[in-house]
Structures are given as structure tokens and as C-alpha cells.
Amino acid sequence: MNSNTSLHLELPALPGELQGLRQEVRRFVAAERASGLLPYPDKVGLGFSPEASRRIAAQGWIGMTWPKRYGGHERSALDRYVVTEELLAAGVPVGAHWISDRQSGPVLLKFGTEAQKQEWLPRIVRAEVAFCIGMSEPDSGSDLASLRTSGAREEGGWCVNGTKLWTTNAHRVHCMIALIRTAKVDEKNRQAGLTQVLIPLDGPGVTVRPIKSMVGVEDFNEVNFDNVFVPDSHVVGEPGNGWNQVSAELAYERSGPERWLSTFRLLAELVQALGSHPSDAARVEVGRLFGQLMAVRQISLSIASMLERGKTPTLEASIAKDLGTRLEQEMVRAVRNVVQQESLLSRADGNALRLLLASAQRYAPAFTIRGGTGEILRGVIARGLGLR
């Protein structure tokens, strides 16, 4: 192994005072349930509810770490971790603000102009505006550097043409931070010449077409740009620096607790269905799943601690995402086996488990794709460890 390997994972413990915040979130969830505003989830994944996001925003739980001058709350990354962990574990629909809070806002904070921060960040904090990610394209697969959406220079800005694909919630949100090519391809350095730009999705020349997935929902979209004018004021960071900015952005996308909590409700329902006297076989399977879950959680916590200190843990985030993907798929398989062995779906109270398991089995293939395929991630990890 290369002696200059930059891998660094700590074993941080959440400060005891965060227990009060955890209880605060649980009281909020309980009140939402009691009022009928928050039904128990019947499928895995991030539900989309602008109303729920606005109620979460009213608690001060969006933009938690951001400066107060932009509407944020200047709390720690570990504070935010506790809140997101609790909301995800409870199955709260956070999809309407998730991308904006997790990565679009931080990208603007790190690379955006002062005018961009003033325009967008306070609205994100209030859950008034939502973003999507404009990276993937047709025929590119996981080779992001091969993207073909282009920006041609013209007076005062750029003329954008091309297509983004698999864009989650583009038909529901307001704006995209898109990665486009603004310079001729250099075959020796294809990552050069890429630029991030803000594109409002209700503007002229933008067409959003929802795509129905095998789960039966229209979360994904194809977004077409036909001579879309993007003013210079909507360029994020420096033209040509897009690859470096996206690399930093992916650390946010790949390391969060959603990488191991998207199927947590399925495991929670299984434990509930098993009751207080599970069989020895079921006990072993559940214990094994919880052991893996806690290991991935520790890695995710370590990354949150690194982000708190202003680091960009790209390698560590890739490890978290790869392990989290494997756990998500393993959890679906293991829960299905236990359900069959214990005949849990034949019981009258097994409906919630039945619905979640059916949803998880249809959704499981997507786990390997979002945030980067396992093969690509393991290549990133190998390079980071000096193995290739």
C-alpha cells in the first residue's frame, strides 16, 4: 500500500448534550404522527412533501450548519447528523429539501458568489425552493467526464444545449446545479473544461420529462436544454473548475446517514413483527444486520466529524457509500428470508411489513446506482489507497 495513503477514519462519539436534541426530534415526530400529518411509511426511500419540509424548516432543522447571515443556524455538523438520523429512521418525507440541504446549499456556500448565497440560501432554509442534481447523462454511464451537455460562450453568459438523465425530482423542484462542458474536450484531461451552472427549471428552453421506474413511481426525469441562456451570474465557482467542485459535492452525497437508513424502517418493522421471543435463527440474522448497520454508522459519523472540521473526505465517503449500498441490499435479502422462515406475512398484523418489503425488493437495484456505482466507487477507493 502507498505510504502516502490519505485514508483517515476516526471513532467519534456523539456528545452527550445531543441527546436532548435527539429527544426533541422524536417529540416532533410523535406530534406529527398524532396529528395525522405523518402516516407510517409504506415504502422505502425518501418521501417528497413540501408541507413536511416547511414544518421541519420551522423547527430550524434545514441549513443547520450555515451562517446566520444566510438564514442558517450555525450549529454543528453533528447536530445536523442527529436530526437527519432521527428523521430518516422515522420515515419522515424529507425529499423536498434533502438535496438542497445536503449538497446544493453547501456547494453555493463553498463556491458561490455573495449574490448567489443571498438569493438562494435563505429560501432553502425556509423550504421555499428546492434543487436537483444535474450530473448524469444519456450514454455516459458512470463516466461523468464524458458528459456532452455544452455551454457555448455568448454575450453576458452561456448558451446551454444537452440532456441530463435520471435526475431525481426535477419535475417537482425549482432549480438545478448542472455540470456542463464549457471548453473543448482535452483527451489527455477530460475532467478539464467543466463548469457548474444554476438553471431554473421553469425557464425557456427547459423541458422536464418524468420517467416511470420499475417501482411504479416517477421520481427520475430526463431534462432537456434547448438553447437555454445561462447568465454569467449563474455560474457557480470558476468556469472550468466544475470537476473539482463536483468531487467535493459528492462527499456530501455519498456519506450521509441515508446511505444506511433508507431501508431502516424495513428492519424496524421486522423486529416489531418478531416480538419479544424470536427464533434463534431470526435472532442471529437481526443481530448480524444491526452489527453491520452500526459499523457503517460509525464510518458515516467519522465523515460528519471531518466535515465539521472543514475537510473533504472524498475517499472515506466512497467507502461509506459502497458499504452502505451493500448493507441496503443485504438487508432486503435477509429480511425477506426471515419473513419467509417465520411466516410473518401470514399474520393479521403483517401488512406494514408486507408493503415495505415489497417496496424494498423493487427498489433495491437502484441502491447500486445512486451516488455512483459500486464498481466506480471501488476504483476511487483503490486509487485513494494507492492500489492502482
Disulfide bonds with the S-S distance in Angstrom:
none
